[in-house]
Amino acid sequence: MTPSPCCSALDRRQFLVAGLAGGAAALAGCATPLMRGQTPEEDAPADVKTIELVGDLTRPIGLNWLKIESVALVTNLPNTGSDPPPGDARERLKTEMMTHQIREADKILASPTTSLVL
């Protein structure tokens, strides 16, 4: 015996209506503020020793102002450079130039195309 076409269409309509109503109820249920929350976690027993983490022992730094200063050599100036006067900055720059194996640092510093900058 085969089902008649009108019965299968009616069954399908009922199924679709039930599905839509169930879907709407599920969506409405998710949006209500009366949802049951998760069960609260049980507190650790008092006799269990807590683990000490790195964050418990350290503190952030860098919240204070700090001035950082250095010397540098600017090159390829259009004859607007100058020979820096004797002093700590000149000596620091000459020391830095020696670490990079630059010879004749005094001659380079005296050039009008270079200048010492802080």
PDB file as gemmi writes it, atoms N, CA and C in Angstrom:
CRYST1    1.000    1.000    1.000  90.00  90.00  90.00 P 1                      
ATOM      1  N   MET A   1       0.831  -1.160   0.000  1.00  0.00           N  
ATOM      2  CA  MET A   1       0.000   0.000   0.000  1.00  0.00           C  
ATOM      3  C   MET A   1       0.886   1.235   0.000  1.00  0.00           C  
ATOM      4  N   THR A   2       0.655   2.137  -0.903  1.00  0.00           N  
ATOM      5  CA  THR A   2       1.444   3.367  -1.001  1.00  0.00           C  
ATOM      6  C   THR A   2       0.647   4.521  -0.434  1.00  0.00           C  
ATOM      7  N   PRO A   3       1.291   5.433   0.260  1.00  0.00           N  
ATOM      8  CA  PRO A   3       0.552   6.562   0.809  1.00  0.00           C  
ATOM      9  C   PRO A   3       0.102   7.483  -0.307  1.00  0.00           C  
ATOM     10  N   SER A   4      -1.029   8.095  -0.071  1.00  0.00           N  
ATOM     11  CA  SER A   4      -1.557   9.009  -1.074  1.00  0.00           C  
ATOM     12  C   SER A   4      -0.743  10.296  -1.070  1.00  0.00           C  
ATOM     13  N   PRO A   5      -0.690  11.018  -2.201  1.00  0.00           N  
ATOM     14  CA  PRO A   5       0.110  12.230  -2.278  1.00  0.00           C  
ATOM     15  C   PRO A   5      -0.378  13.311  -1.321  1.00  0.00           C  
ATOM     16  N   CYS A   6      -1.666  13.349  -1.011  1.00  0.00           N  
ATOM     17  CA  CYS A   6      -2.154  14.401  -0.115  1.00  0.00           C  
ATOM     18  C   CYS A   6      -1.678  14.166   1.315  1.00  0.00           C  
ATOM     19  N   CYS A   7      -1.547  12.917   1.737  1.00  0.00           N  
ATOM     20  CA  CYS A   7      -1.086  12.620   3.089  1.00  0.00           C  
ATOM     21  C   CYS A   7       0.389  12.932   3.258  1.00  0.00           C  
ATOM     22  N   SER A   8       1.212  12.629   2.266  1.00  0.00           N  
ATOM     23  CA  SER A   8       2.633  12.904   2.389  1.00  0.00           C  
ATOM     24  C   SER A   8       2.889  14.404   2.377  1.00  0.00           C  
ATOM     25  N   ALA A   9       2.096  15.168   1.611  1.00  0.00           N  
ATOM     26  CA  ALA A   9       2.245  16.621   1.605  1.00  0.00           C  
ATOM     27  C   ALA A   9       1.845  17.189   2.959  1.00  0.00           C  
ATOM     28  N   LEU A  10       0.791  16.638   3.569  1.00  0.00           N  
ATOM     29  CA  LEU A  10       0.346  17.105   4.878  1.00  0.00           C  
ATOM     30  C   LEU A  10       1.377  16.769   5.944  1.00  0.00           C  
ATOM     31  N   ASP A  11       1.941  15.576   5.876  1.00  0.00           N  
ATOM     32  CA  ASP A  11       2.980  15.200   6.829  1.00  0.00           C  
ATOM     33  C   ASP A  11       4.200  16.121   6.699  1.00  0.00           C  
ATOM     34  N   ARG A  12       4.544  16.446   5.467  1.00  0.00           N  
ATOM     35  CA  ARG A  12       5.695  17.317   5.249  1.00  0.00           C  
ATOM     36  C   ARG A  12       5.416  18.719   5.778  1.00  0.00           C  
ATOM     37  N   ARG A  13       4.203  19.226   5.579  1.00  0.00           N  
ATOM     38  CA  ARG A  13       3.847  20.551   6.100  1.00  0.00           C  
ATOM     39  C   ARG A  13       3.898  20.555   7.622  1.00  0.00           C  
ATOM     40  N   GLN A  14       3.378  19.543   8.236  1.00  0.00           N  
ATOM     41  CA  GLN A  14       3.413  19.460   9.697  1.00  0.00           C  
ATOM     42  C   GLN A  14       4.850  19.413  10.206  1.00  0.00           C  
ATOM     43  N   PHE A  15       5.673  18.669   9.489  1.00  0.00           N  
ATOM     44  CA  PHE A  15       7.084  18.579   9.877  1.00  0.00           C  
ATOM     45  C   PHE A  15       7.758  19.948   9.771  1.00  0.00           C  
ATOM     46  N   LEU A  16       7.513  20.681   8.698  1.00  0.00           N  
ATOM     47  CA  LEU A  16       8.126  21.989   8.512  1.00  0.00           C  
ATOM     48  C   LEU A  16       7.626  22.989   9.548  1.00  0.00           C  
ATOM     49  N   VAL A  17       6.324  22.969   9.824  1.00  0.00           N  
ATOM     50  CA  VAL A  17       5.769  23.886  10.824  1.00  0.00           C  
ATOM     51  C   VAL A  17       6.338  23.564  12.196  1.00  0.00           C  
ATOM     52  N   ALA A  18       6.451  22.307  12.531  1.00  0.00           N  
ATOM     53  CA  ALA A  18       7.015  21.912  13.822  1.00  0.00           C  
ATOM     54  C   ALA A  18       8.479  22.325  13.905  1.00  0.00           C  
ATOM     55  N   GLY A  19       9.203  22.181  12.806  1.00  0.00           N  
ATOM     56  CA  GLY A  19      10.606  22.576  12.789  1.00  0.00           C  
ATOM     57  C   GLY A  19      10.777  24.073  12.963  1.00  0.00           C  
ATOM     58  N   LEU A  20       9.941  24.861  12.299  1.00  0.00           N  
ATOM     59  CA  LEU A  20      10.020  26.313  12.443  1.00  0.00           C  
ATOM     60  C   LEU A  20       9.645  26.738  13.854  1.00  0.00           C  
ATOM     61  N   ALA A  21       8.604  26.149  14.396  1.00  0.00           N  
ATOM     62  CA  ALA A  21       8.189  26.500  15.755  1.00  0.00           C  
ATOM     63  C   ALA A  21       9.257  26.086  16.761  1.00  0.00           C  
ATOM     64  N   GLY A  22       9.844  24.930  16.571  1.00  0.00           N  
ATOM     65  CA  GLY A  22      10.895  24.474  17.478  1.00  0.00           C  
ATOM     66  C   GLY A  22      12.132  25.349  17.379  1.00  0.00           C  
ATOM     67  N   GLY A  23      12.494  25.769  16.151  1.00  0.00           N  
ATOM     68  CA  GLY A  23      13.647  26.636  15.956  1.00  0.00           C  
ATOM     69  C   GLY A  23      13.434  27.997  16.589  1.00  0.00           C  
ATOM     70  N   ALA A  24      12.211  28.540  16.456  1.00  0.00           N  
ATOM     71  CA  ALA A  24      11.912  29.833  17.059  1.00  0.00           C  
ATOM     72  C   ALA A  24      11.936  29.732  18.571  1.00  0.00           C  
ATOM     73  N   ALA A  25      11.448  28.629  19.106  1.00  0.00           N  
ATOM     74  CA  ALA A  25      11.464  28.449  20.557  1.00  0.00           C  
ATOM     75  C   ALA A  25      12.905  28.306  21.050  1.00  0.00           C  
ATOM     76  N   ALA A  26      13.732  27.642  20.287  1.00  0.00           N  
ATOM     77  CA  ALA A  26      15.130  27.483  20.690  1.00  0.00           C  
ATOM     78  C   ALA A  26      15.845  28.824  20.683  1.00  0.00           C  
ATOM     79  N   LEU A  27      15.571  29.645  19.658  1.00  0.00           N  
ATOM     80  CA  LEU A  27      16.187  30.962  19.604  1.00  0.00           C  
ATOM     81  C   LEU A  27      15.687  31.846  20.738  1.00  0.00           C  
ATOM     82  N   ALA A  28      14.396  31.788  21.013  1.00  0.00           N  
ATOM     83  CA  ALA A  28      13.848  32.595  22.099  1.00  0.00           C  
ATOM     84  C   ALA A  28      14.392  32.119  23.438  1.00  0.00           C  
ATOM     85  N   GLY A  29      14.591  30.819  23.564  1.00  0.00           N  
ATOM     86  CA  GLY A  29      15.131  30.300  24.816  1.00  0.00           C  
ATOM     87  C   GLY A  29      16.559  30.751  25.060  1.00  0.00           C  
ATOM     88  N   CYS A  30      17.344  30.914  24.008  1.00  0.00           N  
ATOM     89  CA  CYS A  30      18.731  31.347  24.156  1.00  0.00           C  
ATOM     90  C   CYS A  30      18.823  32.819  24.510  1.00  0.00           C  
ATOM     91  N   ALA A  31      17.786  33.588  24.156  1.00  0.00           N  
ATOM     92  CA  ALA A  31      17.850  35.028  24.355  1.00  0.00           C  
ATOM     93  C   ALA A  31      17.274  35.460  25.703  1.00  0.00           C  
ATOM     94  N   THR A  32      16.687  34.541  26.428  1.00  0.00           N  
ATOM     95  CA  THR A  32      16.080  34.946  27.693  1.00  0.00           C  
ATOM     96  C   THR A  32      17.123  35.074  28.782  1.00  0.00           C  
ATOM     97  N   PRO A  33      16.938  36.007  29.708  1.00  0.00           N  
ATOM     98  CA  PRO A  33      17.906  36.162  30.799  1.00  0.00           C  
ATOM     99  C   PRO A  33      17.739  35.116  31.890  1.00  0.00           C  
ATOM    100  N   LEU A  34      16.781  34.220  31.742  1.00  0.00           N  
ATOM    101  CA  LEU A  34      16.512  33.232  32.775  1.00  0.00           C  
ATOM    102  C   LEU A  34      17.243  31.929  32.519  1.00  0.00           C  
ATOM    103  N   MET A  35      18.338  32.019  31.774  1.00  0.00           N  
ATOM    104  CA  MET A  35      19.094  30.804  31.498  1.00  0.00           C  
ATOM    105  C   MET A  35      19.817  30.372  32.770  1.00  0.00           C  
ATOM    106  N   ARG A  36      19.982  29.105  32.909  1.00  0.00           N  
ATOM    107  CA  ARG A  36      20.703  28.578  34.058  1.00  0.00           C  
ATOM    108  C   ARG A  36      22.184  28.688  33.777  1.00  0.00           C  
ATOM    109  N   GLY A  37      22.898  29.310  34.632  1.00  0.00           N  
ATOM    110  CA  GLY A  37      24.332  29.473  34.459  1.00  0.00           C  
ATOM    111  C   GLY A  37      25.070  28.195  34.777  1.00  0.00           C  
ATOM    112  N   GLN A  38      26.378  28.248  34.623  1.00  0.00           N  
ATOM    113  CA  GLN A  38      27.191  27.088  34.932  1.00  0.00           C  
ATOM    114  C   GLN A  38      27.221  26.876  36.438  1.00  0.00           C  
ATOM    115  N   THR A  39      27.434  25.650  36.803  1.00  0.00           N  
ATOM    116  CA  THR A  39      27.521  25.371  38.227  1.00  0.00           C  
ATOM    117  C   THR A  39      28.791  26.003  38.773  1.00  0.00           C  
ATOM    118  N   PRO A  40      28.750  26.598  39.939  1.00  0.00           N  
ATOM    119  CA  PRO A  40      29.952  27.224  40.486  1.00  0.00           C  
ATOM    120  C   PRO A  40      31.014  26.176  40.781  1.00  0.00           C  
ATOM    121  N   GLU A  41      32.268  26.591  40.550  1.00  0.00           N  
ATOM    122  CA  GLU A  41      33.357  25.669  40.820  1.00  0.00           C  
ATOM    123  C   GLU A  41      33.533  25.522  42.315  1.00  0.00           C  
ATOM    124  N   GLU A  42      33.859  24.333  42.704  1.00  0.00           N  
ATOM    125  CA  GLU A  42      34.082  24.110  44.124  1.00  0.00           C  
ATOM    126  C   GLU A  42      35.410  24.730  44.517  1.00  0.00           C  
ATOM    127  N   ASP A  43      35.455  25.329  45.698  1.00  0.00           N  
ATOM    128  CA  ASP A  43      36.703  25.907  46.185  1.00  0.00           C  
ATOM    129  C   ASP A  43      37.685  24.779  46.485  1.00  0.00           C  
ATOM    130  N   ALA A  44      38.968  25.106  46.301  1.00  0.00           N  
ATOM    131  CA  ALA A  44      40.002  24.118  46.575  1.00  0.00           C  
ATOM    132  C   ALA A  44      40.023  23.836  48.075  1.00  0.00           C  
ATOM    133  N   PRO A  45      40.274  22.617  48.446  1.00  0.00           N  
ATOM    134  CA  PRO A  45      40.360  22.306  49.872  1.00  0.00           C  
ATOM    135  C   PRO A  45      41.443  23.149  50.542  1.00  0.00           C  
ATOM    136  N   ALA A  46      41.264  23.449  51.805  1.00  0.00           N  
ATOM    137  CA  ALA A  46      42.182  24.325  52.537  1.00  0.00           C  
ATOM    138  C   ALA A  46      43.559  23.701  52.717  1.00  0.00           C  
ATOM    139  N   ASP A  47      43.664  22.396  52.694  1.00  0.00           N  
ATOM    140  CA  ASP A  47      44.953  21.766  52.942  1.00  0.00           C  
ATOM    141  C   ASP A  47      45.819  21.651  51.684  1.00  0.00           C  
ATOM    142  N   VAL A  48      45.300  22.071  50.510  1.00  0.00           N  
ATOM    143  CA  VAL A  48      46.071  22.002  49.265  1.00  0.00           C  
ATOM    144  C   VAL A  48      46.957  23.236  49.175  1.00  0.00           C  
ATOM    145  N   LYS A  49      48.256  23.017  48.903  1.00  0.00           N  
ATOM    146  CA  LYS A  49      49.211  24.113  48.781  1.00  0.00           C  
ATOM    147  C   LYS A  49      49.058  24.754  47.404  1.00  0.00           C  
ATOM    148  N   THR A  50      48.988  26.095  47.374  1.00  0.00           N  
ATOM    149  CA  THR A  50      48.847  26.772  46.092  1.00  0.00           C  
ATOM    150  C   THR A  50      50.210  26.870  45.420  1.00  0.00           C  
ATOM    151  N   ILE A  51      50.195  26.857  44.103  1.00  0.00           N  
ATOM    152  CA  ILE A  51      51.429  26.929  43.320  1.00  0.00           C  
ATOM    153  C   ILE A  51      51.813  28.387  43.153  1.00  0.00           C  
ATOM    154  N   GLU A  52      53.075  28.706  43.394  1.00  0.00           N  
ATOM    155  CA  GLU A  52      53.570  30.068  43.234  1.00  0.00           C  
ATOM    156  C   GLU A  52      54.034  30.242  41.791  1.00  0.00           C  
ATOM    157  N   LEU A  53      53.480  31.236  41.090  1.00  0.00           N  
ATOM    158  CA  LEU A  53      53.794  31.474  39.689  1.00  0.00           C  
ATOM    159  C   LEU A  53      54.766  32.634  39.541  1.00  0.00           C  
ATOM    160  N   VAL A  54      55.334  32.777  38.352  1.00  0.00           N  
ATOM    161  CA  VAL A  54      56.273  33.860  38.081  1.00  0.00           C  
ATOM    162  C   VAL A  54      55.592  35.209  38.290  1.00  0.00           C  
ATOM    163  N   GLY A  55      54.356  35.335  37.868  1.00  0.00           N  
ATOM    164  CA  GLY A  55      53.625  36.585  38.018  1.00  0.00           C  
ATOM    165  C   GLY A  55      53.415  36.997  39.461  1.00  0.00           C  
ATOM    166  N   ASP A  56      53.458  36.043  40.371  1.00  0.00           N  
ATOM    167  CA  ASP A  56      53.323  36.366  41.792  1.00  0.00           C  
ATOM    168  C   ASP A  56      54.583  37.015  42.344  1.00  0.00           C  
ATOM    169  N   LEU A  57      55.715  36.786  41.689  1.00  0.00           N  
ATOM    170  CA  LEU A  57      56.988  37.269  42.195  1.00  0.00           C  
ATOM    171  C   LEU A  57      57.530  38.474  41.436  1.00  0.00           C  
ATOM    172  N   THR A  58      56.974  38.811  40.283  1.00  0.00           N  
ATOM    173  CA  THR A  58      57.508  39.889  39.462  1.00  0.00           C  
ATOM    174  C   THR A  58      56.559  41.071  39.427  1.00  0.00           C  
ATOM    175  N   ARG A  59      57.101  42.201  39.058  1.00  0.00           N  
ATOM    176  CA  ARG A  59      56.325  43.429  38.923  1.00  0.00           C  
ATOM    177  C   ARG A  59      56.710  44.092  37.603  1.00  0.00           C  
ATOM    178  N   PRO A  60      55.795  44.823  36.959  1.00  0.00           N  
ATOM    179  CA  PRO A  60      56.135  45.500  35.706  1.00  0.00           C  
ATOM    180  C   PRO A  60      57.057  46.680  35.955  1.00  0.00           C  
ATOM    181  N   ILE A  61      57.939  46.922  35.000  1.00  0.00           N  
ATOM    182  CA  ILE A  61      58.812  48.090  35.072  1.00  0.00           C  
ATOM    183  C   ILE A  61      58.574  48.920  33.828  1.00  0.00           C  
ATOM    184  N   GLY A  62      59.207  50.065  33.768  1.00  0.00           N  
ATOM    185  CA  GLY A  62      59.053  50.909  32.593  1.00  0.00           C  
ATOM    186  C   GLY A  62      57.955  51.929  32.747  1.00  0.00           C  
ATOM    187  N   LEU A  63      57.440  52.077  33.932  1.00  0.00           N  
ATOM    188  CA  LEU A  63      56.385  53.043  34.152  1.00  0.00           C  
ATOM    189  C   LEU A  63      56.955  54.410  34.504  1.00  0.00           C  
ATOM    190  N   ASN A  64      58.258  54.495  34.631  1.00  0.00           N  
ATOM    191  CA  ASN A  64      58.918  55.753  34.943  1.00  0.00           C  
ATOM    192  C   ASN A  64      59.565  56.309  33.685  1.00  0.00           C  
ATOM    193  N   TRP A  65      59.716  57.628  33.650  1.00  0.00           N  
ATOM    194  CA  TRP A  65      60.342  58.293  32.522  1.00  0.00           C  
ATOM    195  C   TRP A  65      61.830  58.010  32.516  1.00  0.00           C  
ATOM    196  N   LEU A  66      62.406  57.781  31.352  1.00  0.00           N  
ATOM    197  CA  LEU A  66      63.820  57.475  31.232  1.00  0.00           C  
ATOM    198  C   LEU A  66      64.360  58.171  29.993  1.00  0.00           C  
ATOM    199  N   LYS A  67      65.419  58.942  30.147  1.00  0.00           N  
ATOM    200  CA  LYS A  67      66.036  59.651  29.032  1.00  0.00           C  
ATOM    201  C   LYS A  67      67.150  58.788  28.455  1.00  0.00           C  
ATOM    202  N   ILE A  68      67.102  58.596  27.140  1.00  0.00           N  
ATOM    203  CA  ILE A  68      68.134  57.842  26.442  1.00  0.00           C  
ATOM    204  C   ILE A  68      68.788  58.795  25.457  1.00  0.00           C  
ATOM    205  N   GLU A  69      70.117  58.864  25.512  1.00  0.00           N  
ATOM    206  CA  GLU A  69      70.836  59.802  24.669  1.00  0.00           C  
ATOM    207  C   GLU A  69      72.029  59.104  24.046  1.00  0.00           C  
ATOM    208  N   SER A  70      72.334  59.470  22.804  1.00  0.00           N  
ATOM    209  CA  SER A  70      73.486  58.904  22.124  1.00  0.00           C  
ATOM    210  C   SER A  70      74.001  59.912  21.109  1.00  0.00           C  
ATOM    211  N   VAL A  71      75.166  59.639  20.570  1.00  0.00           N  
ATOM    212  CA  VAL A  71      75.750  60.488  19.537  1.00  0.00           C  
ATOM    213  C   VAL A  71      75.717  59.754  18.209  1.00  0.00           C  
ATOM    214  N   ALA A  72      75.668  60.528  17.132  1.00  0.00           N  
ATOM    215  CA  ALA A  72      75.677  59.943  15.795  1.00  0.00           C  
ATOM    216  C   ALA A  72      76.351  60.918  14.847  1.00  0.00           C  
ATOM    217  N   LEU A  73      76.693  60.446  13.675  1.00  0.00           N  
ATOM    218  CA  LEU A  73      77.331  61.264  12.654  1.00  0.00           C  
ATOM    219  C   LEU A  73      76.404  61.356  11.457  1.00  0.00           C  
ATOM    220  N   VAL A  74      76.071  62.590  11.066  1.00  0.00           N  
ATOM    221  CA  VAL A  74      75.259  62.818   9.875  1.00  0.00           C  
ATOM    222  C   VAL A  74      76.218  63.141   8.735  1.00  0.00           C  
ATOM    223  N   THR A  75      76.008  62.501   7.593  1.00  0.00           N  
ATOM    224  CA  THR A  75      76.911  62.697   6.454  1.00  0.00           C  
ATOM    225  C   THR A  75      76.151  63.234   5.246  1.00  0.00           C  
ATOM    226  N   ASN A  76      76.888  63.587   4.219  1.00  0.00           N  
ATOM    227  CA  ASN A  76      76.347  64.085   2.944  1.00  0.00           C  
ATOM    228  C   ASN A  76      75.546  65.371   3.102  1.00  0.00           C  
ATOM    229  N   LEU A  77      75.981  66.245   3.985  1.00  0.00           N  
ATOM    230  CA  LEU A  77      75.339  67.549   4.139  1.00  0.00           C  
ATOM    231  C   LEU A  77      75.850  68.489   3.042  1.00  0.00           C  
ATOM    232  N   PRO A  78      75.024  69.429   2.604  1.00  0.00           N  
ATOM    233  CA  PRO A  78      75.456  70.354   1.538  1.00  0.00           C  
ATOM    234  C   PRO A  78      76.317  71.499   2.101  1.00  0.00           C  
ATOM    235  N   ASN A  79      77.480  71.152   2.617  1.00  0.00           N  
ATOM    236  CA  ASN A  79      78.421  72.110   3.220  1.00  0.00           C  
ATOM    237  C   ASN A  79      77.792  72.895   4.374  1.00  0.00           C  
ATOM    238  N   THR A  80      76.911  72.253   5.132  1.00  0.00           N  
ATOM    239  CA  THR A  80      76.301  72.896   6.309  1.00  0.00           C  
ATOM    240  C   THR A  80      76.763  72.248   7.604  1.00  0.00           C  
ATOM    241  N   GLY A  81      77.685  71.294   7.510  1.00  0.00           N  
ATOM    242  CA  GLY A  81      78.201  70.622   8.691  1.00  0.00           C  
ATOM    243  C   GLY A  81      79.233  71.476   9.411  1.00  0.00           C  
ATOM    244  N   SER A  82      79.708  71.015  10.547  1.00  0.00           N  
ATOM    245  CA  SER A  82      80.707  71.760  11.318  1.00  0.00           C  
ATOM    246  C   SER A  82      81.594  70.798  12.080  1.00  0.00           C  
ATOM    247  N   ASP A  83      82.741  71.289  12.477  1.00  0.00           N  
ATOM    248  CA  ASP A  83      83.675  70.523  13.298  1.00  0.00           C  
ATOM    249  C   ASP A  83      83.206  70.636  14.749  1.00  0.00           C  
ATOM    250  N   PRO A  84      82.814  69.535  15.392  1.00  0.00           N  
ATOM    251  CA  PRO A  84      82.312  69.634  16.770  1.00  0.00           C  
ATOM    252  C   PRO A  84      83.414  70.072  17.732  1.00  0.00           C  
ATOM    253  N   PRO A  85      83.068  70.859  18.746  1.00  0.00           N  
ATOM    254  CA  PRO A  85      84.067  71.306  19.711  1.00  0.00           C  
ATOM    255  C   PRO A  85      84.545  70.136  20.568  1.00  0.00           C  
ATOM    256  N   PRO A  86      85.746  70.252  21.146  1.00  0.00           N  
ATOM    257  CA  PRO A  86      86.230  69.186  22.021  1.00  0.00           C  
ATOM    258  C   PRO A  86      85.273  68.994  23.202  1.00  0.00           C  
ATOM    259  N   GLY A  87      85.062  67.757  23.576  1.00  0.00           N  
ATOM    260  CA  GLY A  87      84.178  67.464  24.698  1.00  0.00           C  
ATOM    261  C   GLY A  87      83.819  65.994  24.738  1.00  0.00           C  
ATOM    262  N   ASP A  88      82.900  65.682  25.651  1.00  0.00           N  
ATOM    263  CA  ASP A  88      82.498  64.289  25.871  1.00  0.00           C  
ATOM    264  C   ASP A  88      81.802  63.706  24.644  1.00  0.00           C  
ATOM    265  N   ALA A  89      80.914  64.477  23.996  1.00  0.00           N  
ATOM    266  CA  ALA A  89      80.182  63.966  22.839  1.00  0.00           C  
ATOM    267  C   ALA A  89      81.143  63.629  21.703  1.00  0.00           C  
ATOM    268  N   ARG A  90      82.114  64.495  21.462  1.00  0.00           N  
ATOM    269  CA  ARG A  90      83.080  64.233  20.392  1.00  0.00           C  
ATOM    270  C   ARG A  90      83.884  62.968  20.691  1.00  0.00           C  
ATOM    271  N   GLU A  91      84.314  62.799  21.925  1.00  0.00           N  
ATOM    272  CA  GLU A  91      85.095  61.618  22.296  1.00  0.00           C  
ATOM    273  C   GLU A  91      84.260  60.340  22.181  1.00  0.00           C  
ATOM    274  N   ARG A  92      82.987  60.415  22.573  1.00  0.00           N  
ATOM    275  CA  ARG A  92      82.124  59.228  22.442  1.00  0.00           C  
ATOM    276  C   ARG A  92      81.945  58.849  20.981  1.00  0.00           C  
ATOM    277  N   LEU A  93      81.780  59.868  20.101  1.00  0.00           N  
ATOM    278  CA  LEU A  93      81.614  59.577  18.681  1.00  0.00           C  
ATOM    279  C   LEU A  93      82.896  59.000  18.085  1.00  0.00           C  
ATOM    280  N   LYS A  94      84.043  59.541  18.470  1.00  0.00           N  
ATOM    281  CA  LYS A  94      85.311  59.005  17.966  1.00  0.00           C  
ATOM    282  C   LYS A  94      85.508  57.563  18.421  1.00  0.00           C  
ATOM    283  N   THR A  95      85.124  57.257  19.672  1.00  0.00           N  
ATOM    284  CA  THR A  95      85.215  55.881  20.171  1.00  0.00           C  
ATOM    285  C   THR A  95      84.304  54.958  19.368  1.00  0.00           C  
ATOM    286  N   GLU A  96      83.096  55.426  19.084  1.00  0.00           N  
ATOM    287  CA  GLU A  96      82.159  54.633  18.281  1.00  0.00           C  
ATOM    288  C   GLU A  96      82.711  54.416  16.876  1.00  0.00           C  
ATOM    289  N   MET A  97      83.314  55.432  16.303  1.00  0.00           N  
ATOM    290  CA  MET A  97      83.884  55.309  14.957  1.00  0.00           C  
ATOM    291  C   MET A  97      85.034  54.305  14.948  1.00  0.00           C  
ATOM    292  N   MET A  98      85.824  54.275  16.014  1.00  0.00           N  
ATOM    293  CA  MET A  98      86.928  53.313  16.095  1.00  0.00           C  
ATOM    294  C   MET A  98      86.414  51.883  16.179  1.00  0.00           C  
ATOM    295  N   THR A  99      85.272  51.663  16.854  1.00  0.00           N  
ATOM    296  CA  THR A  99      84.720  50.307  16.933  1.00  0.00           C  
ATOM    297  C   THR A  99      84.268  49.814  15.569  1.00  0.00           C  
ATOM    298  N   HIS A 100      83.979  50.751  14.656  1.00  0.00           N  
ATOM    299  CA  HIS A 100      83.591  50.377  13.282  1.00  0.00           C  
ATOM    300  C   HIS A 100      84.772  50.485  12.322  1.00  0.00           C  
ATOM    301  N   GLN A 101      85.971  50.581  12.885  1.00  0.00           N  
ATOM    302  CA  GLN A 101      87.232  50.595  12.134  1.00  0.00           C  
ATOM    303  C   GLN A 101      87.288  51.735  11.117  1.00  0.00           C  
ATOM    304  N   ILE A 102      86.815  52.919  11.511  1.00  0.00           N  
ATOM    305  CA  ILE A 102      86.899  54.107  10.672  1.00  0.00           C  
ATOM    306  C   ILE A 102      88.179  54.837  11.041  1.00  0.00           C  
ATOM    307  N   ARG A 103      89.037  55.041  10.049  1.00  0.00           N  
ATOM    308  CA  ARG A 103      90.310  55.723  10.275  1.00  0.00           C  
ATOM    309  C   ARG A 103      90.129  57.213  10.042  1.00  0.00           C  
ATOM    310  N   GLU A 104      91.020  58.002  10.600  1.00  0.00           N  
ATOM    311  CA  GLU A 104      91.039  59.452  10.457  1.00  0.00           C  
ATOM    312  C   GLU A 104      89.708  60.075  10.891  1.00  0.00           C  
ATOM    313  N   ALA A 105      89.274  59.734  12.084  1.00  0.00           N  
ATOM    314  CA  ALA A 105      88.014  60.241  12.612  1.00  0.00           C  
ATOM    315  C   ALA A 105      88.028  61.764  12.729  1.00  0.00           C  
ATOM    316  N   ASP A 106      89.160  62.347  13.140  1.00  0.00           N  
ATOM    317  CA  ASP A 106      89.236  63.803  13.265  1.00  0.00           C  
ATOM    318  C   ASP A 106      89.054  64.498  11.926  1.00  0.00           C  
ATOM    319  N   LYS A 107      89.592  63.927  10.870  1.00  0.00           N  
ATOM    320  CA  LYS A 107      89.453  64.505   9.536  1.00  0.00           C  
ATOM    321  C   LYS A 107      88.000  64.441   9.067  1.00  0.00           C  
ATOM    322  N   ILE A 108      87.343  63.341   9.348  1.00  0.00           N  
ATOM    323  CA  ILE A 108      85.927  63.185   8.961  1.00  0.00           C  
ATOM    324  C   ILE A 108      85.063  64.164   9.751  1.00  0.00           C  
ATOM    325  N   LEU A 109      85.333  64.324  11.061  1.00  0.00           N  
ATOM    326  CA  LEU A 109      84.545  65.242  11.879  1.00  0.00           C  
ATOM    327  C   LEU A 109      84.748  66.697  11.469  1.00  0.00           C  
ATOM    328  N   ALA A 110      85.929  67.044  10.971  1.00  0.00           N  
ATOM    329  CA  ALA A 110      86.226  68.418  10.555  1.00  0.00           C  
ATOM    330  C   ALA A 110      85.608  68.773   9.206  1.00  0.00           C  
ATOM    331  N   SER A 111      85.143  67.805   8.467  1.00  0.00           N  
ATOM    332  CA  SER A 111      84.586  68.037   7.138  1.00  0.00           C  
ATOM    333  C   SER A 111      83.300  68.864   7.216  1.00  0.00           C  
ATOM    334  N   PRO A 112      83.087  69.800   6.261  1.00  0.00           N  
ATOM    335  CA  PRO A 112      81.844  70.584   6.249  1.00  0.00           C  
ATOM    336  C   PRO A 112      80.632  69.779   5.784  1.00  0.00           C  
ATOM    337  N   THR A 113      80.828  68.534   5.332  1.00  0.00           N  
ATOM    338  CA  THR A 113      79.704  67.703   4.890  1.00  0.00           C  
ATOM    339  C   THR A 113      79.245  66.735   5.977  1.00  0.00           C  
ATOM    340  N   THR A 114      79.817  66.815   7.170  1.00  0.00           N  
ATOM    341  CA  THR A 114      79.416  65.950   8.287  1.00  0.00           C  
ATOM    342  C   THR A 114      79.126  66.803   9.523  1.00  0.00           C  
ATOM    343  N   SER A 115      78.323  66.224  10.416  1.00  0.00           N  
ATOM    344  CA  SER A 115      78.033  66.907  11.669  1.00  0.00           C  
ATOM    345  C   SER A 115      77.706  65.882  12.752  1.00  0.00           C  
ATOM    346  N   LEU A 116      78.092  66.204  13.960  1.00  0.00           N  
ATOM    347  CA  LEU A 116      77.776  65.366  15.124  1.00  0.00           C  
ATOM    348  C   LEU A 116      76.387  65.755  15.620  1.00  0.00           C  
ATOM    349  N   VAL A 117      75.572  64.770  15.896  1.00  0.00           N  
ATOM    350  CA  VAL A 117      74.216  65.029  16.421  1.00  0.00           C  
ATOM    351  C   VAL A 117      73.993  64.186  17.665  1.00  0.00           C  
ATOM    352  N   LEU A 118      73.177  64.699  18.544  1.00  0.00           N  
ATOM    353  CA  LEU A 118      72.767  63.956  19.750  1.00  0.00           C  
ATOM    354  C   LEU A 118      71.392  63.372  19.514  1.00  0.00           C  
TER     355      LEU A 118                                                      
END                                                                             
